[in-house]
Amino acid sequence: MKKIFVAIVATVAVFLFGNTNVFAGYWSDYFNEKNPISTMSSCGYGGGGPTTWESHSNAYTIMVGGCGDFTDPFTFNKTWYTDNELYFGVTGVTVKSSNDSIVTAEVKDYDFSKEENAFNEYVKWYNGLSLDEFNKIYLDYYNNNDGDEKVEPFETKPTWWEYNNQLDDYNEDYKTEPKTWWEAYHLDQKPTNAVEIYTYAHDLGKAKITLNATDKDPINIDWTISVRDFDPWPLTGDFKNKAQGFVELLNNFDKYKDIIPEKGTNDWDNYNFSYYVEENEDLSGVINALKGKDITLYFRGYGAIGEESYYLNGLDIKNTVDKGFTYEHKISMETSINKEKIEELVDLKDAIYIDFTYHGSLPTNYKLNVNIEDYLYSQFMNKYSCDKYDYNSAEYNACTDKAIKELQDYLKNTEFTLLYFNPETNQMEVVKDKLKPDEHGNITLEFEHFSSYVLAAGYEMKTPVNTTQTNNAQTSSINVIFYTILALGSLSGGIYLGFKKKINL
C-alpha cells in the first residue's frame, strides 16, 4: 500500500508541476562512456607528457576542431605516447578528488616503451633509405604542394638528426647524434620512477585533484570540465540527443553557471556555445531553454543557401516557440510550395522563392543573408563564353573585364523587393523594397515570422497589393537578365576567387 501511495504522489507531482528532471543525468551518462580526459580534446597522443611537480589548473572542453599532423615526411616526432600527465622520479603517489561526482583520478606506472620503440623504428627506417629513395619522398612531398617555391634534391643524404635540426622549433638543435630515445627527447638521462595520472570526468563542473608523494609537498590540480560546441561529431565522441544536453545545462543554470564559456572578443567567436543544427532538427526546446538568459548561441550548418550561421542571445528572445521550430529553409528559382497561388497574384515570370519549413512566430526577428554577386558573375562569364579562352590569357582577361563591368553596372542600378505571400488574405505583401546588395554581394533579409517569400528585382501585381513597407504599391517590369542568371548563391563564394582578387565591388 505504501509503494502504491508513493507512486500516486509521484504521478500527481509530474502532472501538476511537469517533469522537471526529464534531462537529468545527461552529462553523467555522457562522460561514463568516455575515456580518460586530458588537456586536449583527443587528437591521438600528444595531450600529455612530463609535468612539473607543482599545483596548476587544467581545463577539458568538449569542442570541435582539428589538431593537424606533422607535415614534413622525415620529422622525428618527439611525442609522449600518453594523453595523461607524467611525473618522473616520484614514489608513493596517491590521488584524491574534492568531488567524485565531477572528476576522479588514478595512478599508474609508466615505462616509456612506446617512446623507445617509436625512436628505434624511425631511425631504422630513415637509415635504410637510399639517397634516391630519400629524394623521391622529399621531392614528391614539397614539389607537389601548392606553394610556388620548389625544392632541389639533396646531393648527399643528411643524417636524421642533421635533417631534424632545421625542423625543431621547440627544443635546441641536436649538437651530436642522439644514441637513445631519451637523448632524442632532449633528456639528460633515462627517466625512472615514472607515473601517469589517469583523470576521468563524470559531469560538467569544477573539482580539485590532490596528489601526494613520498618526501614531496602535496600539489593540487584544479580541473574545469566544460562544453563549447554542441555538435553531433565532436572529437571526443558522438553526442546523443545533444539538445537534451544543452537544455539540461540551462535548466540547471545555478549548478553549471561556473563553467559557462566566456564569449570571444572577435566577430567569429563572439558566442558562448556553438550549436550544429541537423536537417529538420526541432529547436523548440533549445530556444525556449535559452530564453531570458544572457547567453549567445551560435547556430551553424542549417542553411541551404545564404548565411550558414546565426547568433541568438537569450535576452533577445521575445517569444517561446512551438514544437517543430526550425530555421530550415529552401530557396529556389524553380519551385515553391505556394508557387501556383503566387503566380495568380503577381507577374514575376521567374522568381527566387524562399520557403521556411516552420510557419509561425519567431523567438525574435531573423536575418538571412542571400549572396547574389558570385553567381551573377559566373553567369555574366557564361554570357560572354569566357571559358573558351586560356586562363589568364589576354583574351580571357579582356572577357572577364567585360563581365565585371556589366556586373558592376547591374548591381549599381538594380534594387530588389522582398514579397510575402499571406495565406490568410491570399494576397502578396511588400515586406521591404529598395534593397541593395552590400560590398560583399549580400542582400540582408529580415523576417518577423516564417512562411513563403519571393525576392524580386521587379514585379507587376495582378491584384491590389498589401504592403508592410509603404502605402504606395511598387510596380516595375521584371529585369529578365536577373532572373535568367540568378540561382542558389551561397556565402562560400570560393568558386570565383580569381574574380574576388580582381575586383572589389
N, C-alpha and C positions, 0 to 999 in steps of 0.2 A: 504494500500500500504506500509506504514511504517513497519507493522508487517511482511509482506512478505519479505521486504528488509532485516530485521534483521535475519529472518530465513535463507535466502540465504547466508548471510555473515557468520552465524554460521556454516552452512553446508560446505562452502568453507574452513573455518578455520580448521574444523575437517579433511577435505580431504587433505589439504596441510600440516598440522602440526601433524596430528594424534590426537586421543582423549587423551589429556594429563590429563584428570580428570576422567578416567574410574573407578578408585577405590576410588575417593574422597568420604569422609563421612563414610568409613567403620567403623572406630573406634567410631565415634559419634553414629552410628546406633548400634554398639555392646553394648556400655555402656548404651544406652537408654533402653535396655531390662533387665538390671541387677538391683539387689537390692543394698541397701546402702553398701558401701565398708568399710572394717576395715583394721587393720594392719595385718590380716591373710587372706589367700585365702580360706575362707569359709569352715570350718570343723565343722559346728554346732556352738553352743555357746562357748565362751571362747576367742574370739578375742578382746574383750573389757573389761572394768572394771574401777575401781576407778583410776582417773588421777589427778596428782598434778597440781595446777593452775600455770603453767609456760610455757613459749614458748618451743616448741620442734619440731622435724621433724617426719613425718610418711611416710612410703612407702607402696604402694599397687602394687604388682607384680602378673600378671597373670602367673601362673606356675602350673605344675603338681606335685603332691606329696601326702603324707598322713600325717594325724595328729595323728593317733593311737587312743587309748582309755585307760581308766583306767583299769588296769589289775586285781587288787585284787577285789574279789566279794563283800567285805564288806567295800570298801572305801567310805567315805563320800566325795563327790565331791564338793569342795568349788568353784564352777563355778559361775561366774556372767552371768546371762541369757540375755546377750546382746553382740553383736559384736561391739558396739559403745563405745566411751569414756564416762565415768561417772564423774560428778563433784558434790561434796557434799557441802552443806552449802553456796550455791550461789543463788542470786536473780537478777532479771532484766537482764538475759543473752541474748545477741543478737549476731548475727554472720554475717560476710560479707566476700565475696570472692574477691581476687585480679583479678581473671579471671573466669567469669561464664562459659566460653566455655570449661574449663578444669575440674573444681570442684566447687560444691556448697554445702551448708550445711543448716540444720535447727535444732532448739532446741525443745526438747520435755521433759515433766516431766517424772520422773521415780519413781515407787512406791515400788519396791523390793518384790512384791507379789510372783513372781516366785521363788525367793530365799527362802522366808519363807515357801511356800508350799513344795518345794523340801526337806527342812530340816525336816519339820514335818512328811512327808511321809516316809523319810528314817528312822527316829527314831522309828516311829510306826512299820515299817517292821522289823527292827533289833530287837527291844524289844519283838516282837511277836514270834521270833524263839525259839523253844526249843533247848536244848543242842544237842540232836540227829540231829535235822534239821540243826543246825549250823555246826556241824561236817561233815555232809554229803556234804554240799555245799563246805566247806573248803577242805575236802579231795578229792572230785571229781575234784576240780579245780587244786590244787597243785600236786596231785599224778598222774594226767592224762597228765601233761605236759611232755615234752621230757627230762627234766633235770634229772640227776642221784639222786639228793638229794630229799628224800621223807620226808613228814611232819607227825607228830603224832597228833592224835586227842586231843582236849582240855579236861581236866578233869572237869574244871569249865568254863562256858561261860563268857568271859570278857565283860565288858560294851562296848558300841560302841566307846566311846571316849578313853577308855584304848586301845582298839584294834587299833584305828587310830593313836595313838601315834607312833607306830612303822612304820607307812607308811608316816607320814607327813614330807616330806623333805623340804618344802618351808616355813613353819611357825613353831614357837615354839610349843612344845608339850602342850596338854591340862593339866593344873595343877588340875583343878576340872571339874566337868561335866558342859558343856555349857547348859543353860536353854533356850536360844533364838537363832534364826538363826544368829543374828549379833555377838553374843558371839562365835558361832561355826565358824564364819568367822574371828575371832580374832579382832573384833572391840570393842572399849570401850563402845559405845552407839549406839543406832539405828540412822542411818544417816537421816538427814532431808534436805529439800530444795534441792533435787537432780534433775539433768537434764542429759539427754544424747544427744550427738551431732550426728545426722544422716548426714553422708557425702556421696555425690553422685559424681561419676566420669562421665565425658562426653566426654573425649578424653585423649589420651596419652599426658603427659607433666608435667610441674611443675606449681604449684599455691599455694597461701598462703591464709589460713583462719584466720581471726582475730576475737577473742572473746572478748566481753566487758561484765562486770557485775558491779552491784552496789557496790561501795566502794572498787573496785579492779582495779589494773592496767590492761590494755589490754594485751592479750597474742596472739602469732601467732603460727599457726600450718602449717609448710611447708610440703606440700604434693608432692610426686613424684609418678606419675601413669605410670607404665611401663609394659612391657610384656617380659617374658623369654622363655616360651615354646609355640610353635605353634603346639598344639595337638588338635585332634578332640574332646577330652573329658577332658578339664581342669576342675579343681574343681569348678571354678566359672560358669560353664555352657558350652554348646556346642558352639564350633566355627562353623560358617557357612562360607564356602569358605575361609578357613584360609590363603590360598595362596594369596588371594586378600589383606588380612590384612598385610602380610609381604611385598608384593610389594608396597602397599601404604606407608608403613613406610620407605622403602628405596627410593622410588621415591620422597618423601618429606623429604629428609635427613636433610636439614637445619632446618626444623620445629621440627624434632624429635631427633636430634643429642644429646640433653642433657639427654635423657632417655635411650640411648643405654647401656645395661648392660655391665659391665666390664667382661673380661674373668677371669675365676677362675685360681688359681695357681696350681691346681692338675691335673693329667692326665685325670681324669674322668669329670672335669668340665671346661676344657680349651677351652671354646667357649663363644660366646655372646648370641646366640639363639640356642635352640634345635627345631627340626622340625620332627614331626612324619609323615612318608610317608605312605599313604594308598595304597592299592593294585592298581597297574597300574596307579598311580596318575601322571598326566602330570606336570613335574617340570620345564618346559622350562621358564615360567615367573619368577619363583623364582631364577633360575640360572642366567638368563640374568639381573635381577634387582640387584643381588649380585655382578656381575662382576665389578671389579675395585675398590671395597670398602674394607677397612681393617676391615672386619667383618667375624668372623668364625661361620659357621652354622654347627650344629651337626645333621646330618641326622640319624634317627634310625627307626627300625621296618620294613625296606623294604626287608630284606634278606630272601630268602627261605632256605639258608644254609650259613655257613661261617660267616663273620663278620657282626654283626647286627647293626653296627654303622659306620659312615663315617664322617670325618671332612673336610670341604671345606672352605677355605678363599677366599674372593673375589679377592684379589690381585693375587692369583694363577690361576685364570680363564683366559685362553688364547683365548678361542673361545666362541662365542654365540652358542646356541644350537637351533635346530629346534623344532617346536611344536611336542609334543608327547614324549619328552625326559623323560626317567625314568631309575632308577638304578635297576629296577625289573629284576630278572634272575631266571632261573631254572637249577638245577643240578640233573642229573640222570644217573644211570648205564644202564637204560633200553631203553631210547628213546631220540631222538633229532630231531629237525626239518630238519636237514641235515644228518641224520644217514645213509641213503642208499648211498648218494654220498660220505660220508666219508669212508664207508666200501669198496667202489670201489677203493679208493686211498691208504688205509693203512690197514694192518693186525693188528687189535687191539684185536680181539677175544671178550673181554669185555672192556668197557671203561667208563670213567667218562666224560659225556658231560656237557658243560656249555653253555647255550643259553641265551643271553640277549634279552629282549623284544624289546629294541630300537637298531637299527642298524645304525651306523653313527659315526661322530666325537664327541668327548667328550669335556667338558669345560677344562679339564686338565687330565693328566694320572690318572687312577683309580686303587686303590689297593683293592684286595679282599683276605681275609684270609680263607683258607679251612682247617678245622681241621680234621686230619685223625687218631690221636692217640687213642681217646676214643673208636671210633667204631672198630678200629683194635683190641684193647684189648678185647672188648666184643666177637669178632669173634674167637680169639685165645682161649678165655674161652670156647666158644661153641665147638671148635675143640676137647678139652680135656674133655668135659662134666663136667665142674667144678660144675655146679649147682646141680648135683646129690648128692653132699656131703652136710652135715650140715654146715651152715655158720660158719666160724671161727674155724671149727674143724681142726685137724691135716691134714686130707686128703684134705680138702678144701684149706688150706694154701699151701700145697705142690703143689696142682694143679695150683693155681694162680701164684705161683713162677715159674712154668714151662711156663705158658702163658706169664708172664712178661719177662722171659729170651728170649723167641722166639721173642717177640715184640721188645725188645731191639736190638737183632741181625738184625732183618729185617730193622728197621728204620736206624740202623747204616750203613748198607751195600746197601741201596737202594737209587737211585737217580731218580728224576722224570723229565718229559719233558712236557712243555705246547705247544700244537699244535693248529694251527689256520686254519680253512677252508676258503680259499679265493674263494668266489663265482664268481669273475670276471675271474680268471685264471683257476678255477676248479682244484686247487691243494692244498695240505697241506703245511703249512709253520711252521717251528720251531720258536716259539716266544722266548722260554727260555729253556735251558737244565741245567742239573746238579743241579736241585732244591732239597734242603734238608729241612725237617721239623725242626722248631726251638724247643727249650726246652719245649714248650707247645704243641707240635704236630701240629702246624700250618704251612702250606705252603703258602707263600705270593705270589700272582699272580698280575702282573701289566699289565694294558691294555691301549693301546693308542686309541682304538676305540672298539665299542661293535659289536659283531657278534656271530659266533658259534666257540667254542673251545673244545679241548679234553685234559684232564690231564692224562698222561700215565707214568707207571713205566718202560715202554719199548715199542718198536713198530718196525714194519718192513714195509718199504714203498713198494707199488706195482708199483709205478711210481716215476720218479725223484722228489726229494723234494726241495722246495724253503726254505730258512732259513733266518730269520732276526737276528739270533744269531751267526751263524758260517757258514763258507763255506763248512764244512765237514758234509755231511748228517749223522745223528746218526741212527744207526740200532742196534737193540738188540732183544733178544727174550722176549716175554711178561712174566712177573712174574705172573703166573696164580693164585698163592695164593692171591696176592694183589687184583686182580680183582674179585675173588670169595668172598672176605670178605669185600671189601670197599664199603660203600654206603654213605648215606647222613649224614655225621658227622656235628656237629654244635658246636658253641662256648660255649654253655651252659656247656657241659661236666659234668653235675650234676649227671648223672645216675651212674657214677662209682667213687663216692667219696672215697670209700674204696680203690680203686686202686690208686687214687691220693695221699692218705695218705701213701700208702705202698711204692711207687716208685716215684722218681723224675728223669725223663728221661733227 
